Amino acid sequence: MKKIIFLTLSFVLAGLFSFGQDKVGIGVANPSTTLSVGASDSSATISIGHIGGFNNKGSGRLIFSEDLDFAGGVCGFQWIHNGQNNTLSILAGCLPIDTLMEFSREGNTNIKNGLLIGSIGRPSSQLHIKHDNFSPGLSDGFRIENQSTSENWMQFVSGTGDFRLYRNGSLRGTFDATTGAYASVSDQSLKKAIQTLPAQMPNILKLRPANYQFNDQSNNATHIGLIAQEVRSIYPELAPLIESVNEGGKRDLYGVTYAGFIPVLIAGMQEQQQQIDLLEKQVALLKAQNEAILKSINAGQYAKGN
């Protein structure tokens, strides 16, 4: 009976399986690894799963163990397919093991601990990115992109420690490594149609500084600032549309570019200083005239007395 079974098995396995010392081949004549799977086309596949139904919690398991003879059970890594939740999980450790990573059929990925990108090692935070080169290339830094328009922003750390921001490959600003101060790009070579601001005091005086609270804030803190719609009527460049209904927003929302008021206020200060300088000249002139008049009066009184 045993001989018949062996002959039948040998007949079935002929041309499909090959055996070597601690090696098994499926579709491979001379396996070079513990298990080698091959095919003449792209059909080389290994299937692991549950037979006899759907939605089973344990629908397949692939185990990488340090010691299969370990009496305490599996100590290593496991891939587990959960047909009930439609997920594929990576677990690690010795019993009890812990889920480290999970993939869903919808394409979602969950990572329990840190993720290190650009190097091999232990991440220092939940998302840790390392880059060797400092250039707005595809492989460096952190990039976020609009899939429809290809508009993108990239972030890098320079060799001196500055944190730099790029839009579509062009530098837009940098945070100083020492102070954290932000500097927006303002190089003359990047600008055109440069004109000196005219008098600004009339417009500055139209602005209404206000204190207020936001509708969705959870405390009673008061904020100081400007109202975007009011600013827009005076300085439309400093009150941009930051969210639009056309882009999926609930309504059109406007913001205020407070940093943009710095050159406006400088122009206003320069204008005031010119007025102060003019008034000082006028005061000096009046003072000189008064002194001359007093001198003349005093001289006349002296002559009359004599």
FENPEWO-V305638 format. One record per residue. N is the residue number from 1. RES is the residue in three letters. SS is DSSP state (helix for helix, strand for strand, loop for the rest). D_LAST is the distance of its C-alpha to the last C-alpha in Angstrom with 1 decimal. Layout:
n=N res=RES ss=SS d_last=D_LAST
n=N res=RES ss=SS d_last=D_LAST
//
This chain:
n=1 res=MET ss=loop d_last=159.5
n=2 res=LYS ss=helix d_last=156.6
n=3 res=LYS ss=helix d_last=157.8
n=4 res=ILE ss=helix d_last=157.8
n=5 res=ILE ss=helix d_last=154.2
n=6 res=PHE ss=helix d_last=153.1
n=7 res=LEU ss=helix d_last=154.8
n=8 res=THR ss=helix d_last=153.2
n=9 res=LEU ss=helix d_last=149.8
n=10 res=SER ss=helix d_last=150.2
n=11 res=PHE ss=helix d_last=151.2
n=12 res=VAL ss=helix d_last=148.2
n=13 res=LEU ss=helix d_last=145.7
n=14 res=ALA ss=loop d_last=147.2
n=15 res=GLY ss=loop d_last=144.5
n=16 res=LEU ss=loop d_last=141.9
n=17 res=PHE ss=strand d_last=141.3
n=18 res=SER ss=strand d_last=141.3
n=19 res=PHE ss=strand d_last=141.3
n=20 res=GLY ss=strand d_last=140.2
n=21 res=GLN ss=loop d_last=139.4
n=22 res=ASP ss=loop d_last=136.8
n=23 res=LYS ss=strand d_last=136.0
n=24 res=VAL ss=strand d_last=136.9
n=25 res=GLY ss=strand d_last=136.6
n=26 res=ILE ss=strand d_last=136.7
n=27 res=GLY ss=loop d_last=137.3
n=28 res=VAL ss=loop d_last=136.6
n=29 res=ALA ss=loop d_last=139.5
n=30 res=ASN ss=loop d_last=137.7
n=31 res=PRO ss=loop d_last=135.0
n=32 res=SER ss=loop d_last=132.3
n=33 res=THR ss=loop d_last=130.6
n=34 res=THR ss=loop d_last=132.0
n=35 res=LEU ss=strand d_last=132.1
n=36 res=SER ss=strand d_last=131.8
n=37 res=VAL ss=strand d_last=132.0
n=38 res=GLY ss=loop d_last=132.5
n=39 res=ALA ss=loop d_last=133.7
n=40 res=SER ss=loop d_last=134.3
n=41 res=ASP ss=loop d_last=131.7
n=42 res=SER ss=loop d_last=128.7
n=43 res=SER ss=loop d_last=130.8
n=44 res=ALA ss=loop d_last=130.5
n=45 res=THR ss=loop d_last=129.4
n=46 res=ILE ss=loop d_last=129.7
n=47 res=SER ss=loop d_last=129.8
n=48 res=ILE ss=loop d_last=129.2
n=49 res=GLY ss=loop d_last=129.5
n=50 res=HIS ss=loop d_last=131.3
n=51 res=ILE ss=loop d_last=134.6
n=52 res=GLY ss=loop d_last=135.8
n=53 res=GLY ss=loop d_last=132.7
n=54 res=PHE ss=loop d_last=129.0
n=55 res=ASN ss=loop d_last=126.0
n=56 res=ASN ss=loop d_last=127.1
n=57 res=LYS ss=loop d_last=124.5
n=58 res=GLY ss=loop d_last=126.1
n=59 res=SER ss=loop d_last=127.0
n=60 res=GLY ss=strand d_last=126.9
n=61 res=ARG ss=strand d_last=125.7
n=62 res=LEU ss=strand d_last=125.2
n=63 res=ILE ss=strand d_last=124.9
n=64 res=PHE ss=strand d_last=123.6
n=65 res=SER ss=strand d_last=124.6
n=66 res=GLU ss=loop d_last=124.1
n=67 res=ASP ss=loop d_last=127.5
n=68 res=LEU ss=loop d_last=130.1
n=69 res=ASP ss=loop d_last=132.2
n=70 res=PHE ss=loop d_last=129.3
n=71 res=ALA ss=loop d_last=130.8
n=72 res=GLY ss=loop d_last=127.5
n=73 res=GLY ss=loop d_last=127.5
n=74 res=VAL ss=loop d_last=125.2
n=75 res=CYS ss=strand d_last=122.3
n=76 res=GLY ss=strand d_last=120.4
n=77 res=PHE ss=strand d_last=119.3
n=78 res=GLN ss=strand d_last=120.9
n=79 res=TRP ss=strand d_last=120.6
n=80 res=ILE ss=strand d_last=121.6
n=81 res=HIS ss=strand d_last=122.1
n=82 res=ASN ss=strand d_last=121.7
n=83 res=GLY ss=loop d_last=123.5
n=84 res=GLN ss=loop d_last=122.4
n=85 res=ASN ss=loop d_last=118.7
n=86 res=ASN ss=loop d_last=119.1
n=87 res=THR ss=strand d_last=117.3
n=88 res=LEU ss=strand d_last=117.9
n=89 res=SER ss=strand d_last=116.4
n=90 res=ILE ss=strand d_last=115.9
n=91 res=LEU ss=strand d_last=116.6
n=92 res=ALA ss=strand d_last=116.3
n=93 res=GLY ss=strand d_last=117.0
n=94 res=CYS ss=strand d_last=120.0
n=95 res=LEU ss=loop d_last=121.5
n=96 res=PRO ss=loop d_last=119.6
n=97 res=ILE ss=loop d_last=118.0
n=98 res=ASP ss=strand d_last=114.8
n=99 res=THR ss=strand d_last=113.8
n=100 res=LEU ss=strand d_last=111.2
n=101 res=MET ss=strand d_last=111.1
n=102 res=GLU ss=strand d_last=112.5
n=103 res=PHE ss=strand d_last=113.1
n=104 res=SER ss=strand d_last=114.0
n=105 res=ARG ss=loop d_last=116.0
n=106 res=GLU ss=loop d_last=112.9
n=107 res=GLY ss=loop d_last=111.2
n=108 res=ASN ss=loop d_last=109.0
n=109 res=THR ss=strand d_last=108.5
n=110 res=ASN ss=strand d_last=107.5
n=111 res=ILE ss=strand d_last=106.5
n=112 res=LYS ss=loop d_last=106.4
n=113 res=ASN ss=loop d_last=104.3
n=114 res=GLY ss=loop d_last=102.2
n=115 res=LEU ss=strand d_last=102.6
n=116 res=LEU ss=strand d_last=101.7
n=117 res=ILE ss=strand d_last=101.4
n=118 res=GLY ss=loop d_last=101.2
n=119 res=SER ss=loop d_last=102.6
n=120 res=ILE ss=loop d_last=105.4
n=121 res=GLY ss=loop d_last=104.5
n=122 res=ARG ss=loop d_last=103.3
n=123 res=PRO ss=loop d_last=100.5
n=124 res=SER ss=loop d_last=97.4
n=125 res=SER ss=loop d_last=96.8
n=126 res=GLN ss=loop d_last=98.7
n=127 res=LEU ss=strand d_last=97.8
n=128 res=HIS ss=strand d_last=97.1
n=129 res=ILE ss=strand d_last=96.6
n=130 res=LYS ss=loop d_last=96.5
n=131 res=HIS ss=loop d_last=95.9
n=132 res=ASP ss=loop d_last=96.2
n=133 res=ASN ss=loop d_last=94.5
n=134 res=PHE ss=loop d_last=91.0
n=135 res=SER ss=loop d_last=91.4
n=136 res=PRO ss=loop d_last=91.7
n=137 res=GLY ss=loop d_last=95.5
n=138 res=LEU ss=loop d_last=98.2
n=139 res=SER ss=loop d_last=99.2
n=140 res=ASP ss=loop d_last=95.9
n=141 res=GLY ss=loop d_last=93.8
n=142 res=PHE ss=strand d_last=94.0
n=143 res=ARG ss=strand d_last=94.5
n=144 res=ILE ss=strand d_last=94.6
n=145 res=GLU ss=strand d_last=95.7
n=146 res=ASN ss=loop d_last=96.3
n=147 res=GLN ss=loop d_last=99.9
n=148 res=SER ss=loop d_last=99.6
n=149 res=THR ss=loop d_last=96.6
n=150 res=SER ss=loop d_last=96.7
n=151 res=GLU ss=loop d_last=92.9
n=152 res=ASN ss=strand d_last=92.4
n=153 res=TRP ss=strand d_last=90.0
n=154 res=MET ss=strand d_last=90.5
n=155 res=GLN ss=strand d_last=89.0
n=156 res=PHE ss=strand d_last=89.0
n=157 res=VAL ss=strand d_last=87.6
n=158 res=SER ss=loop d_last=86.3
n=159 res=GLY ss=loop d_last=87.0
n=160 res=THR ss=loop d_last=83.6
n=161 res=GLY ss=loop d_last=84.1
n=162 res=ASP ss=loop d_last=82.1
n=163 res=PHE ss=strand d_last=83.8
n=164 res=ARG ss=strand d_last=83.9
n=165 res=LEU ss=strand d_last=84.8
n=166 res=TYR ss=strand d_last=86.4
n=167 res=ARG ss=strand d_last=87.3
n=168 res=ASN ss=loop d_last=90.3
n=169 res=GLY ss=loop d_last=89.7
n=170 res=SER ss=strand d_last=86.0
n=171 res=LEU ss=strand d_last=83.4
n=172 res=ARG ss=strand d_last=81.3
n=173 res=GLY ss=strand d_last=79.5
n=174 res=THR ss=strand d_last=79.7
n=175 res=PHE ss=strand d_last=79.0
n=176 res=ASP ss=loop d_last=77.4
n=177 res=ALA ss=loop d_last=79.8
n=178 res=THR ss=loop d_last=77.1
n=179 res=THR ss=loop d_last=74.9
n=180 res=GLY ss=loop d_last=77.1
n=181 res=ALA ss=loop d_last=74.3
n=182 res=TYR ss=strand d_last=75.6
n=183 res=ALA ss=strand d_last=74.5
n=184 res=SER ss=strand d_last=75.7
n=185 res=VAL ss=loop d_last=76.5
n=186 res=SER ss=loop d_last=73.5
n=187 res=ASP ss=loop d_last=74.1
n=188 res=GLN ss=helix d_last=72.7
n=189 res=SER ss=helix d_last=76.1
n=190 res=LEU ss=helix d_last=77.6
n=191 res=LYS ss=loop d_last=75.2
n=192 res=LYS ss=loop d_last=74.7
n=193 res=ALA ss=loop d_last=72.6
n=194 res=ILE ss=loop d_last=69.5
n=195 res=GLN ss=loop d_last=66.4
n=196 res=THR ss=loop d_last=63.0
n=197 res=LEU ss=loop d_last=62.5
n=198 res=PRO ss=loop d_last=60.2
n=199 res=ALA ss=loop d_last=57.6
n=200 res=GLN ss=loop d_last=59.3
n=201 res=MET ss=helix d_last=56.9
n=202 res=PRO ss=helix d_last=58.3
n=203 res=ASN ss=helix d_last=61.8
n=204 res=ILE ss=helix d_last=60.8
n=205 res=LEU ss=helix d_last=59.2
n=206 res=LYS ss=helix d_last=62.6
n=207 res=LEU ss=loop d_last=64.5
n=208 res=ARG ss=loop d_last=65.5
n=209 res=PRO ss=loop d_last=65.9
n=210 res=ALA ss=strand d_last=68.4
n=211 res=ASN ss=strand d_last=70.4
n=212 res=TYR ss=strand d_last=74.2
n=213 res=GLN ss=loop d_last=77.7
n=214 res=PHE ss=loop d_last=80.6
n=215 res=ASN ss=loop d_last=83.7
n=216 res=ASP ss=loop d_last=86.1
n=217 res=GLN ss=loop d_last=84.1
n=218 res=SER ss=loop d_last=85.9
n=219 res=ASN ss=loop d_last=82.9
n=220 res=ASN ss=loop d_last=79.8
n=221 res=ALA ss=loop d_last=77.3
n=222 res=THR ss=loop d_last=74.4
n=223 res=HIS ss=strand d_last=73.4
n=224 res=ILE ss=strand d_last=70.1
n=225 res=GLY ss=strand d_last=70.2
n=226 res=LEU ss=loop d_last=70.4
n=227 res=ILE ss=loop d_last=73.1
n=228 res=ALA ss=helix d_last=74.8
n=229 res=GLN ss=helix d_last=75.4
n=230 res=GLU ss=helix d_last=71.7
n=231 res=VAL ss=helix d_last=70.7
n=232 res=ARG ss=helix d_last=73.3
n=233 res=SER ss=loop d_last=71.6
n=234 res=ILE ss=loop d_last=68.4
n=235 res=TYR ss=loop d_last=69.6
n=236 res=PRO ss=helix d_last=73.4
n=237 res=GLU ss=helix d_last=73.5
n=238 res=LEU ss=helix d_last=72.6
n=239 res=ALA ss=loop d_last=75.1
n=240 res=PRO ss=loop d_last=78.5
n=241 res=LEU ss=strand d_last=81.9
n=242 res=ILE ss=strand d_last=83.5
n=243 res=GLU ss=strand d_last=86.8
n=244 res=SER ss=loop d_last=88.6
n=245 res=VAL ss=helix d_last=91.5
n=246 res=ASN ss=helix d_last=93.0
n=247 res=GLU ss=helix d_last=93.1
n=248 res=GLY ss=loop d_last=94.9
n=249 res=GLY ss=loop d_last=91.9
n=250 res=LYS ss=loop d_last=92.2
n=251 res=ARG ss=loop d_last=89.1
n=252 res=ASP ss=loop d_last=86.2
n=253 res=LEU ss=strand d_last=83.7
n=254 res=TYR ss=strand d_last=80.2
n=255 res=GLY ss=loop d_last=78.2
n=256 res=VAL ss=loop d_last=74.6
n=257 res=THR ss=loop d_last=73.6
n=258 res=TYR ss=helix d_last=70.7
n=259 res=ALA ss=helix d_last=70.2
n=260 res=GLY ss=helix d_last=69.6
n=261 res=PHE ss=helix d_last=66.4
n=262 res=ILE ss=helix d_last=64.8
n=263 res=PRO ss=helix d_last=63.9
n=264 res=VAL ss=helix d_last=62.9
n=265 res=LEU ss=helix d_last=60.4
n=266 res=ILE ss=helix d_last=59.2
n=267 res=ALA ss=helix d_last=58.5
n=268 res=GLY ss=helix d_last=56.7
n=269 res=MET ss=helix d_last=54.6
n=270 res=GLN ss=helix d_last=53.7
n=271 res=GLU ss=helix d_last=52.8
n=272 res=GLN ss=helix d_last=50.6
n=273 res=GLN ss=helix d_last=48.9
n=274 res=GLN ss=helix d_last=48.1
n=275 res=GLN ss=helix d_last=46.5
n=276 res=ILE ss=helix d_last=44.6
n=277 res=ASP ss=helix d_last=43.4
n=278 res=LEU ss=helix d_last=42.3
n=279 res=LEU ss=helix d_last=40.4
n=280 res=GLU ss=helix d_last=38.7
n=281 res=LYS ss=helix d_last=37.6
n=282 res=GLN ss=helix d_last=36.2
n=283 res=VAL ss=helix d_last=34.5
n=284 res=ALA ss=helix d_last=33.0
n=285 res=LEU ss=helix d_last=31.8
n=286 res=LEU ss=helix d_last=30.3
n=287 res=LYS ss=helix d_last=28.6
n=288 res=ALA ss=helix d_last=27.1
n=289 res=GLN ss=helix d_last=26.0
n=290 res=ASN ss=helix d_last=24.4
n=291 res=GLU ss=helix d_last=22.6
n=292 res=ALA ss=helix d_last=21.3
n=293 res=ILE ss=helix d_last=20.2
n=294 res=LEU ss=helix d_last=18.5
n=295 res=LYS ss=helix d_last=16.8
n=296 res=SER ss=helix d_last=15.6
n=297 res=ILE ss=helix d_last=14.5
n=298 res=ASN ss=helix d_last=12.6
n=299 res=ALA ss=helix d_last=11.0
n=300 res=GLY ss=helix d_last=10.1
n=301 res=GLN ss=helix d_last=8.7
n=302 res=TYR ss=helix d_last=6.5
n=303 res=ALA ss=helix d_last=5.3
n=304 res=LYS ss=helix d_last=5.4
n=305 res=GLY ss=helix d_last=3.7
n=306 res=ASN ss=loop d_last=0.0
//
